[in-house]
Structure formats: C-alpha cells, structure tokens
Amino acid sequence: MVRAGLRMVIETEPDMAVVGEAGDGVEAVALARRVRPDVVLMDIAMPRRDGLAATRALLATPAPPRIVVLTTFDTDENLYNALRAGASGFLLKVSSPEHLITAIRVVASGEALLDPAVTTRVIAAFAGGPGPKPPPELAELTARETDVLRLMARGQSNAEIAAALVLGEATVKTHVARVLQKLALRDRVQAVVYAYESGLIRAGAV
C-alpha cells in the first residue's frame, strides 16, 4: 500500500517515472543494479536485508543511484545511521507529497536533502566522545575552505555561508566543490558527517 501510494504521487509528475518496485532489501539491490534508476526511495525496515545494508551495497557499485531513506521511525539513531550509510536524504513516510517530490528533485540534481534543525543535532549527538586525531587530508584545505566546511557542517546553505563569510554565492559554490573534491566526498551530507567524525566540529560546538 505504501509503494502504491508513492507510485501515484511520483507518476503525477511529467518528468518522473517509477521504473521498479521491490518488497525486500535483497530484491531492491538486485533490481536497482538491473534497471539503474537515478533515485532510489529506500525503506529502513525491510525483510532479508534492511535498508541501511541495501544502501551501502548500492553505493558501492559504479555510478550508484542517489538514495532517499524512508522510515516510519523518527529516531536520532535511524537518521544518523542512514546518513552514515551514504544516503542523500531522509524522509518520514508521513511527509507530504510535495515534500517527497521536492526531495527527489533535490537529490536527483546532485544535492543533498539536509534539514539543519535535525541533521546537525543528530550527528553531533552521535559524534560525541574523545576527539579523534584530525585526518591528514584536512590539511589540504585552505583556511577559507575549512571555514566553509565548518559552516556546511552546521547545515548552512550556500546563501547563508556567503552572508557569514561576506562572499558571493558563486564563490561559495566553488569552495564547496573543492572541499568535496579534496576530501573525496560525494555530497554535503557526507561533508557534515566527515566534519563531526574528523573532530573538525565537536558535539555542542557553536
């Protein structure tokens, strides 16, 4: 029933099509590898293979799809684990149809669906404990790129970063791209996780 509802919402959009459905994690991975969708809507709670394991498996393949994780459980641990697995977005199944379509468009364009009010709080909570030794690749960032990464880790948009650093948005976009390239990160979600887990941003930092 949930999949039927999702299909109805998605197929009302003229530029979207549902190319496959799967009832469990094993089937989802096999199907996605065969039909190669642009975006996968992945449930966390699935039989045989859960959505987090399926997400990791798909993201390990060449030219992987973008993945939006869906769940009925709005828990910090589920959100953190979904982001840590490499998902580009996280939605509750009770999200509005408009929010779902927006999420698909955002991740399909190569961006990440980040909610600053939720994402940074969750990652900070699960990145507590002793500070790790900063990885060597952090030293490859310029001072400005490090500033940009810190603000990205707090969930700020390019416009907000531009205002904070008194830069143009185009310049910020360039800095973001260089940060992702130098740190071998796929998107802003991975950058947020990286900033906390590397110790660049500490839990509770302002």
Secondary structure as GFF3:
##gff-version 3
##sequence-region A 1 206
A	DSSP	alpha_helix	2	10	.	.	.	ID=ss1
A	DSSP	alpha_helix	25	35	.	.	.	ID=ss2
A	DSSP	beta_strand	39	43	.	.	.	ID=ss3
A	DSSP	alpha_helix	51	59	.	.	.	ID=ss4
A	DSSP	beta_strand	66	71	.	.	.	ID=ss5
A	DSSP	alpha_helix	76	85	.	.	.	ID=ss6
A	DSSP	beta_strand	89	92	.	.	.	ID=ss7
A	DSSP	alpha_helix	97	108	.	.	.	ID=ss8
A	DSSP	alpha_helix	116	126	.	.	.	ID=ss9
A	DSSP	three_ten_helix	136	140	.	.	.	ID=ss10
A	DSSP	alpha_helix	143	153	.	.	.	ID=ss11
A	DSSP	alpha_helix	158	165	.	.	.	ID=ss12
A	DSSP	alpha_helix	169	182	.	.	.	ID=ss13
A	DSSP	alpha_helix	188	197	.	.	.	ID=ss14
###
